[in-house]
Amino acid sequence: MRLAALRVIALFLTLNLALAVSAARAESPMDAVKSVVDKVISILQDPALKAPGMKKQRRDLIKQTVDRRFDYEEMAKRSLGAPWRTLSAGQRQEFVGLFGELLEASYSGKVMNYQGQKVQYLRQIMEGSDYAEVKTVILGHNDRIPINYRLMNTGQGWMVYDVEIEGVSLVSNFRSQFRRVIQESSYNGLVQRLRNRINELKATGGA
């Protein structure tokens, strides 16, 4: 009887695992984008997190949500371009960390100023089996801002590696800035400028 019970439990666990894996594989790029955007909006709309003294906790929750879906290493690599290949493992890790800090410092203040705008999920465009673009638009009172997310299929599911805001690619924009700084100075000069910029943005609340 005990052996039979163990077999039933093993079968149950195997089925549940298979279903979980199947569900993960079935997630679409649109699902991935909706999961992070809807969660961020939910955090921003939570009355408990709007209370005085909750700003840091709200910001931390948003960061945790975004971090699970954004591939900062891929974004950093694409933004830096060719110089990435010349970096050591330690330098790459440092650059990815700085890039993530720069994104957070640049955009967290703007996200925190959310005023109830609606998000429309328009469509997803598949580019082969491992790349996709999800088109959305933010609807304000008097404006309409198109935001497109570019994703790649990884071991962690669909991950965002670029964001296009009103036709401007975040990665391309950073790449042109980084290239100019390296040409004028050096890679080490770029790293120092990134540190300085992050400190400036933190001091001004991402303004």
C-alpha positions as CSV (number, residue, x, y, z in Angstrom):
1,M,0.0,0.0,0.0
2,R,2.8,2.4,0.9
3,L,4.5,1.7,-2.4
4,A,1.3,2.4,-4.3
5,A,0.8,5.7,-2.4
6,L,4.3,6.8,-3.2
7,R,3.7,6.0,-6.9
8,V,0.5,8.2,-6.8
9,I,2.5,11.0,-5.1
10,A,5.3,10.7,-7.7
11,L,2.8,10.7,-10.6
12,F,1.0,13.8,-9.1
13,L,4.3,15.7,-8.7
14,T,5.4,14.7,-12.2
15,L,2.1,15.9,-13.7
16,N,2.3,19.2,-11.8
17,L,5.8,19.8,-13.0
18,A,4.9,19.0,-16.5
19,L,2.0,21.4,-16.4
20,A,4.2,24.1,-14.9
21,V,6.8,23.7,-17.6
22,S,4.1,23.7,-20.3
23,A,2.6,26.9,-18.9
24,A,5.9,28.6,-18.8
25,R,6.6,27.6,-22.4
26,A,3.2,28.8,-23.4
27,E,3.7,32.4,-22.1
28,S,3.6,34.8,-25.0
29,P,5.7,38.0,-25.4
30,M,2.5,39.9,-24.9
31,D,1.8,38.0,-21.6
32,A,5.4,38.9,-20.5
33,V,4.9,42.6,-21.1
34,K,1.5,42.7,-19.5
35,S,2.7,40.9,-16.4
36,V,5.3,43.5,-15.7
37,V,3.4,46.6,-16.8
38,D,0.2,45.6,-15.0
39,K,2.1,44.8,-11.8
40,V,3.9,48.1,-11.8
41,I,0.6,50.0,-12.3
42,S,-0.9,47.9,-9.5
43,I,1.9,49.0,-7.1
44,L,1.5,52.6,-8.2
45,Q,-2.2,52.5,-7.5
46,D,-2.0,50.7,-4.2
47,P,-3.4,53.2,-1.6
48,A,-1.3,51.7,1.2
49,L,1.9,52.4,-0.7
50,K,0.9,56.0,-1.3
51,A,1.1,56.7,2.5
52,P,3.8,59.0,3.8
53,G,7.1,57.2,4.4
54,M,6.2,54.4,1.8
55,K,8.0,56.0,-1.1
56,K,11.2,53.8,-0.8
57,Q,9.2,50.6,-0.4
58,R,7.0,51.4,-3.4
59,R,10.2,52.2,-5.5
60,D,11.8,48.9,-4.3
61,L,8.7,46.9,-5.3
62,I,8.7,48.4,-8.7
63,K,12.4,47.7,-9.2
64,Q,12.0,44.1,-8.1
65,T,9.1,43.7,-10.6
66,V,11.0,45.2,-13.5
67,D,14.2,43.4,-12.7
68,R,12.5,40.0,-13.2
69,R,11.6,40.8,-16.8
70,F,14.4,43.1,-18.1
71,D,17.6,41.5,-19.3
72,Y,20.1,44.2,-18.2
73,E,23.1,42.3,-19.4
74,E,21.7,42.1,-22.9
75,M,20.7,45.7,-22.9
76,A,24.1,46.8,-21.6
77,K,26.0,44.7,-24.2
78,R,23.9,46.1,-27.0
79,S,24.2,49.6,-25.8
80,L,28.0,49.5,-25.4
81,G,28.5,47.7,-28.8
82,A,31.9,46.6,-30.0
83,P,33.8,47.6,-26.9
84,W,31.9,44.9,-24.9
85,R,34.1,42.2,-26.6
86,T,37.3,43.7,-25.1
87,L,36.1,43.8,-21.5
88,S,37.1,41.3,-18.9
89,A,34.4,39.4,-16.9
90,G,34.9,41.8,-14.0
91,Q,34.5,44.8,-16.2
92,R,31.4,43.4,-17.8
93,Q,29.8,42.8,-14.5
94,E,30.7,46.4,-13.4
95,F,29.2,47.9,-16.6
96,V,26.0,45.9,-16.3
97,G,25.6,47.1,-12.7
98,L,26.2,50.7,-13.7
99,F,23.8,50.4,-16.6
100,G,21.1,49.0,-14.4
101,E,21.6,51.9,-11.9
102,L,21.5,54.4,-14.7
103,L,18.2,53.1,-16.0
104,E,16.7,53.1,-12.5
105,A,17.9,56.6,-11.7
106,S,16.8,58.0,-15.1
107,Y,13.3,56.6,-15.1
108,S,12.2,55.8,-11.6
109,G,11.2,59.4,-10.9
110,K,9.1,59.6,-14.1
111,V,7.4,56.2,-13.2
112,M,6.6,57.4,-9.7
113,N,4.8,60.4,-11.2
114,Y,2.1,58.1,-12.7
115,Q,-1.3,59.9,-12.9
116,G,-3.6,57.1,-13.8
117,Q,-2.8,56.8,-17.5
118,K,-4.1,53.8,-19.3
119,V,-2.1,51.3,-21.3
120,Q,-3.4,49.7,-24.5
121,Y,-1.7,46.5,-25.6
122,L,-2.0,46.6,-29.4
123,R,-0.3,43.5,-30.8
124,Q,2.8,41.3,-30.8
125,I,5.0,40.7,-33.8
126,M,7.1,37.6,-33.9
127,E,10.5,37.7,-35.4
128,G,11.3,34.0,-35.8
129,S,10.8,31.8,-32.7
130,D,13.1,33.7,-30.3
131,Y,12.5,37.4,-30.9
132,A,9.4,39.5,-30.7
133,E,8.1,43.0,-30.5
134,V,5.1,44.1,-28.4
135,K,3.4,47.3,-29.3
136,T,1.6,49.3,-26.7
137,V,0.4,52.9,-26.2
138,I,0.0,55.0,-23.1
139,L,-3.1,57.1,-23.1
140,G,-3.0,60.3,-21.1
141,H,-5.6,63.0,-20.8
142,N,-4.3,64.9,-23.9
143,D,-1.6,62.7,-25.3
144,R,-0.8,59.3,-26.8
145,I,2.7,57.8,-26.3
146,P,3.6,54.7,-28.3
147,I,6.0,52.4,-26.4
148,N,7.2,49.2,-28.0
149,Y,9.1,46.4,-26.1
150,R,11.6,44.2,-27.8
151,L,12.0,40.8,-26.2
152,M,14.1,37.6,-26.6
153,N,13.2,34.1,-25.5
154,T,15.7,33.0,-22.8
155,G,16.0,30.3,-20.2
156,Q,14.0,32.6,-17.9
157,G,11.2,33.1,-20.5
158,W,10.6,36.2,-22.6
159,M,12.9,39.0,-21.5
160,V,12.9,42.7,-22.6
161,Y,16.2,43.8,-24.2
162,D,15.1,47.1,-25.6
163,V,12.3,49.7,-25.3
164,E,11.3,52.1,-28.0
165,I,9.6,55.2,-26.8
166,E,7.9,57.4,-29.5
167,G,10.1,55.8,-32.2
168,V,13.4,56.2,-30.3
169,S,15.2,53.0,-29.2
170,L,16.6,53.2,-25.7
171,V,19.5,50.9,-26.6
172,S,20.4,52.9,-29.8
173,N,20.2,56.2,-28.0
174,F,22.6,55.0,-25.3
175,R,24.9,53.4,-27.9
176,S,25.4,56.7,-29.7
177,Q,26.1,58.5,-26.4
178,F,28.5,55.8,-25.2
179,R,30.3,55.7,-28.5
180,R,30.8,59.5,-28.5
181,V,32.2,59.5,-24.9
182,I,34.6,56.7,-25.6
183,Q,35.9,58.4,-28.8
184,E,36.4,61.7,-26.8
185,S,37.9,60.0,-23.8
186,S,38.1,56.2,-23.2
187,Y,36.1,53.3,-21.8
188,N,37.3,54.2,-18.3
189,G,36.2,57.8,-19.0
190,L,32.7,56.4,-19.9
191,V,32.6,54.5,-16.6
192,Q,33.4,57.6,-14.6
193,R,30.8,59.6,-16.5
194,L,28.2,57.0,-15.8
195,R,29.0,57.1,-12.1
196,N,28.8,60.9,-12.0
197,R,25.5,60.9,-13.9
198,I,24.0,58.3,-11.6
199,N,24.9,60.4,-8.6
200,E,23.5,63.5,-10.2
201,L,20.2,61.8,-11.0
202,K,19.9,60.3,-7.5
203,A,20.5,63.7,-6.0
204,T,17.7,65.2,-8.0
205,G,15.3,62.3,-7.7
206,G,15.6,61.3,-11.4
207,A,14.5,64.6,-12.7
